[in-house]
Amino acid sequence: MPDEVVLYNSCVVPLCRPVLILLKQNKIPHTCVEINILQNEHLTPSFLEKNPRHTLPLLEDGGMYISEGPAILSHLHDHHALARCNKELQAQVDQLISWSVEELHWNIGFSYVYPQIYEQFALEGKANDDLIESGIIKICQDLDKLEKSYLSSSDWLLGPQTSADLYVACIIVVLELVSFDFKMWPNVQQWLKCVKMLDYWDEVHKFHNDIVEKIREETGG
Ligand SMILES: N[C@@H](CCC(=O)N[C@@H](CS)C(=O)NCC(=O)O)C(=O)O
């Protein structure tokens, strides 16, 4: 049994990235196993034995398998050196992380970006257009919330910098894959710049950043 935790990770899955950054920032010994989700490696019998719901990220620790980002963080708080905030702030952090992995990721990923770039997430014809149209409306509402409330008077979402900034930003930058223009949300733009300067952001986002760069070159953006 490995002494260090194992993160089953995919370079194309944004929800793996905050977990990986937090492992690195908190110096928690870990190894990464890359699962090629586009080749359905998450559906193989050996992976399904580890996680019957076949989602990534998945953490292995001491023979136990933990899926769902928020549950992974809770485990790392309890059993490893993942820093916690005071109770009141931690409740706010947990709240924003839960919102981001469910609602925000649904709106940005499954209702807008993935149906445009991944065949397997696209619906047929007009249904796909309708999905994308409803997605962008919800995304604008989400960005408005961040712009006008969380980021209206603070550089970070909850006052001090917390793991909620990482989680929410890892999902927001998925919009870069469709060259989304953030200019209507200057506070969000400024905040993203700050989050991108955090330790390990660039290292963990190398795959993502390379694709975004390639898109920029192709579109002359
Ligand atoms: N709520 C989960 C969501 C994880 C999730 O949906 N991961 C997707 C990739 S974005 C996945 O693994 N999909 C593969 C599948 O469901 O078969 C979390 O926070 O970890």
The ligand as a Tripos MOL2 file, in Angstrom:
@<TRIPOS>MOLECULE
LIG
   20    19     1     0     0
SMALL
NO_CHARGES

@<TRIPOS>ATOM
      1 N1        -19.0620   16.4700   -8.2380 N.3       1 LIG1
      2 C1        -17.8800   15.7890   -8.7390 C.3       1 LIG1
      3 C2        -17.9040   15.9180  -10.2200 C.3       1 LIG1
      4 C3        -16.7710   15.2230  -10.9190 C.3       1 LIG1
      5 C4        -17.0870   15.0800  -12.3790 C.2       1 LIG1
      6 O1        -18.2300   15.2180  -12.8120 O.2       1 LIG1
      7 N2        -16.0770   14.7440  -13.1570 N.am      1 LIG1
      8 C5        -16.3310   14.5090  -14.5570 C.3       1 LIG1
      9 C6        -15.3310   15.2510  -15.4130 C.3       1 LIG1
     10 S1        -15.6640   16.9370  -15.4640 S.3       1 LIG1
     11 C7        -16.1500   13.0440  -14.8430 C.2       1 LIG1
     12 O2        -15.3090   12.4120  -14.2460 O.2       1 LIG1
     13 N3        -16.9420   12.5240  -15.7740 N.am      1 LIG1
     14 C8        -16.8270   11.1700  -16.2020 C.3       1 LIG1
     15 C9        -18.0730   10.3960  -16.0150 C.2       1 LIG1
     16 O3        -18.9660   10.8570  -15.2520 O.co2     1 LIG1
     17 O4        -18.1830    9.3320  -16.6240 O.co2     1 LIG1
     18 C10       -16.6280   16.3840   -8.0920 C.2       1 LIG1
     19 O5        -16.7290   17.4450   -7.4910 O.co2     1 LIG1
     20 O6        -15.5600   15.7660   -8.1130 O.co2     1 LIG1
@<TRIPOS>BOND
     1     1     2 1
     2     2     3 1
     3     2    18 1
     4     3     4 1
     5     4     5 1
     6     5     6 2
     7     5     7 1
     8     7     8 1
     9     8     9 1
    10     8    11 1
    11     9    10 1
    12    11    12 2
    13    11    13 1
    14    13    14 1
    15    14    15 1
    16    15    16 2
    17    15    17 1
    18    18    19 2
    19    18    20 1
@<TRIPOS>SUBSTRUCTURE
     1 LIG1         1 GROUP 0 **** ****
